[in-house]
């Protein structure tokens, strides 16, 4: 189960679903964005409110995130969210009768946990999809936590989670991002040129001041190829494709795409906000990250983790970007330290670990993963 407050939570759930279906065809697995299915109007209202806050008054979201970072959500807030989104959750559980519920969003997790408190017999696995734990993720009814790194495990322990229930697996990602492909061939397949290439993203919703950075890149259009993925932000897409400055053979603009792994493979650098899923996929592809903007709270923590561990550079402004690109064009190997840090991080995790942990919770053998087609390229 997941929620559609951003796209990364659901993409993590999709990665687990595909991994389970590939590894064990005998397991019946379904993916549900609970609020969108059970309370679509209320869900849309809450999602629109969330997006409005982070766009117009981000300091409010930062304060809200900070208030509850070191402690669980108060019962009153949990009750409000359950009332708003999950009053019919028992019907959904009755319909599917799961042995295990895997949640990739904290709201969904404590909605499900409430049913466990009432005596329902399924197990609950919570998958943390950021590089930092938050009080909203912690709940005593959780049977297993899957976390991206050791420091997140330690944060959960400080929040009161049982250390025996926490496994470090990395953030679940589609195995396709771990496959090594020939960059020149991928570019030919996509109809791209064989030029130094920068991919600009703003997550699945095209957020983070993305338009400003795309227009900043225009001056480089004669020297490199610029790929832009606006995700599901149709307004941003229309604005960019109608801009005559961006009508250039070295600039390609698209909306939401299923073939994101190919676009990442075609790129040499990725310019993005620090969404944990996008950045994990870039690390799997070993593509140096340049971070701009941020959603307050969780993405600020993501950015701090990535830069502290040498996995990304934080852009300080237009002049800084120009300096980096000039250095890159003069010396393409200038990002070797970041690539090396990504390779070292990549060795610590594997796209099958989350799937293995989930299958073990229901007593299924994960041995079939060896035949599931999950392959990690050496790079």
Secondary structure, 3 states (H helix, E strand, C coil): CECCCCCHHHHHHHHHHHHHHHHCCCCCCCCCEHHHHHCHHHHHHHHHHHHHHHHHCHHHHHHHHHHCCCCCCCHHHHHHHHHHHCCCHHHHHHHHCCCEEEECCHHHHHHHHHHHHCCCCCEEEEECCCCCCCHHHCCCCCCEEEECCHHHHHHHHHCCCCHHHEEECCCCCCHHHHCCCCHHHHHHHHCCCCCCEEEEECCCCCCCCHHHHHHHHHHHCCCCEEEEECCCCHHHHHHHHCCHHHCCCCEEEECCCCCHHHHHHHCCEEEECCCHHHHHHHHHHCCEEEECCCCCCHHHHHHHHHHHCCCEEECCCHHHHHHHHHHHHHCHHHHHHHHHHHHHHHHHCCCCHHHHHHHHHCCCCHHHHHHCCCCCCCC
